[in-house]
Amino acid sequence: MQQQRQYEGQVAALMQTGDYQLALEVLDRLLLTPSNSASLHWSRCQCLAKLKRPEEAREAVEKVLRLRSNFVPALMLRVKLARDYAEPFDIERLLRRVLLLEPQRARAQYWLADVLLAKGDAQTEQEALQLLDSCIEAAPTLLRARLRRADYYWVLYRQALKAMQIDGQAVQGFNDAHDALEKASVDYVHVAEHAHSDRAALRAAKALARLGRAAEAIPYLDTLMARVAHEDPSRPAISKLRERVMLTIATGDNPVGGETWPMPSTLLAAEVAEPQAAPSGSLEAVVSAIKRVIPAVVTAPRQHPTDDALALQLAKQLFSDAFEPSPDLLGVNVAEFPAYQTRYIEHRSKQLHALGFIGLGDVAPHAAGLGHGVRPLMRVFRHPTLGVVWVYAIQPQWAGGVASLIQAATGHWNIQRHVHALSMLSQEVFLSTQMGGDNAVDWSSKSFRFSAVGESSRLKVMLAQHETRLKRVWAQYAGAHLIVPHSLQEFQSQWRVAMAAKRSSQEEGAGGLTEDDLRRLLGKRYDRLHERVRVHFQSLLANRSTHFLPKKYVIQA
């Protein structure tokens, strides 16, 4: 018994220092003899969850609940596993059970509110709002709950604007919209002040400006401008919004959509046109939803008013592929990322581990994803004979309005899944293979050789192609050896050198964009868009020196 207590103390110490793998090994030795010790099984649950082994963690937590059916931490962990890995599991039942046992458990209140709001039912919405209010009062530092409440009021605000246009309820609609926007602004401002949330900062700025408090909106827009990289496609839109808010301050007018009355019909239409959430289902469902809200979009002559915006977006994608900025890798808390991202990297992790890859860790690249409005969770692996591989999935934010048609029609709102392989030879020769990204274009130079395969390709096939190409290139350099990073710092350093070589290679070719490249990128849209894409690409190329300012080399904790 005394020896077991010593082991249990050792497990507690290991878990406290974050060594969950060794703690799990000690626990497994202790549990070789069948035990009904709920504390041992609970420690094992926690280790498995921390090690991202969800199937085993689920089995372990069920064992704990058989021993202690009302153990609230185990019930909460079961719910968390279901949320993180998008299980088809009735978490509402478990959350209500938790709140019967501990009515003031704030995170359970937040999670249950999230479930109820997802139903979209008026009755459950009221219960959800009460839960969020109680949660925020009990746990003011749980910022996700406050952000969820802000999003709820933001939806109410847009619904009130829609009622003004469709039902003609001008006065009541304005009062409802003002009330909801005021409440949303309070929560968005609080989150923006206490967390690094680009969405909260942007929504806070918009809400304040629309409430006629333009001067208060400027600091949040300045914060966004400082965060967003110079090459990010969203930067011009943020800059333009800031200019409009400054114009409001200078003239006393309100082009941003505040309390000016009566609200201009064009502004009102623009407000209503932005969907409250991304419509589900097919492209036809998306188009149908937008038709119901903005009839003018479908009744106007087909003059492709968004061609230039689409051409610029595609040119920026090409430019980004050709001149990818050097990364600043940020340390991450995996639990803060959406389930579709974690599911994808877990899926790829199993495949890569089976092929002999070793994980280096999880990061979020500072420069990647900002154009989509989403930061991707990236998992990095090394292999002794292939180099390094990293994987991530990303789903751009729903743009709203007419821009959403572009996203849907071009597939830019779909979840995009990526696998990148990079090999570095000692002569600073790089070989790169990418799976995913329909706009990627194959090209080759002396120091950097790039090839793309479709997202539907099999991982083994992609890696086999990369290995074949690596052997072919390696044979050209007698005495060369493969440089494999053994830490995230080494990976970042190698990636920086690789991107420098890539940019140099592109500059040697004058940033050449061939007609074959354009035909591959544009497909059926080639005749309509190729000239505009080329003009935008050349403009970006001419100003590329401003896009790649030196960045501090650091992986932030």
C-alpha angles and dihedrals in degrees: 000000000000090000090051091052089052090053091048090052089050090051092050091050093049092049091048090055092046098249094134095156094059091041089054092051091053091048092049089054091050091049095050082097107061108256136185092202103133091194092059093048090046091053088050090052091054093049093050092048092050090049090054095243099138100171093054091041091055091052091047095049091050087055090053092049091051088056096040111016095184098045099134099200089056091048090051092049090051089053092047092053090051092049096044095049098034095239120183088242132135099243092163090072093052093045092052088050090052091050091051088056097039110015094183098051098131101200091051089052090051094047093048091048089052091052092049095047090052088062091064093216119145094222095049090045091064091051089047092052091051090050092050092048091051092045094051092047092051097040111023091172092062091097095174089067091052091048090051090053091048090053090051092054090044089058091049089051092055092044090054091051090051090052089053091057102037103034099031091233093146104162098036091042092052092049092049092047092049093049094049093044092049091053092045091050092055092055096041091050091049093051093044090052095049105034141039095251118147091188093053091048093050094045091046090054093047094046094048092047092049089050090057093255096117096151090059091052096058098075091056092050089048089052090052092048089053092050101043115084118243092243094050113118092220093061096082091052092051090046091050091050089051090052090052092050091049088051088053090055093046098046104026088233120125112223092153096069110261131142096311107135131244092031110226112256092230091054092046091052090050091051093050093043093068107090116234089226137357110282113240127228133030131354088257089060090050093050091045092052092051092045089059092053103037111027090174090069093064100033096054119095113271100255096141094241090180097052093103093049091048092047090051091049092052093045090052090050091053091045091049091051091049098042105027109180120243109265131247104200117213125204111241145202102225092206090067094063125088119268095245090061095048093044091054097049091045089052092050092042092061091050094046095046088053089054093053100265120144121213119241096185147270125293141159115227109228095215098044125086099012091112088058093048089241132095112221125226106231127196118201127207135182131210125193095228103027106040122226136344129189130187136195143153126216136184115195118232115263104263098205131217121029091341089067089063089059091050093049097042094048096040092244092132095054119100106270115210121200139189118182126189121193128183123186123198120203092254088064091257113148133202119192132184123185130195113198132024113098092212096057113120124204115238140154140205136165096272103027129038120184132187131176130206127190122269090244092062119112116253094232091052092050093049092046089054090048091050092050091050091046093053090049093051093041091057089063093061114061113209094011119140134199117255111213120187116231099192140031090254091055090046092052091049091050092047090052092053090046092052091049089053090047093052092046090051091051092048090052087058092046088244089290115202108189128202088245089057091052095046090052092048099043103034109175090003093062098101092047101043113020097094093049093046091051092050092050092045092052090049091052090046093052091054098038094118089071092053098063110050116166114272130202112262104233141123102220120218 
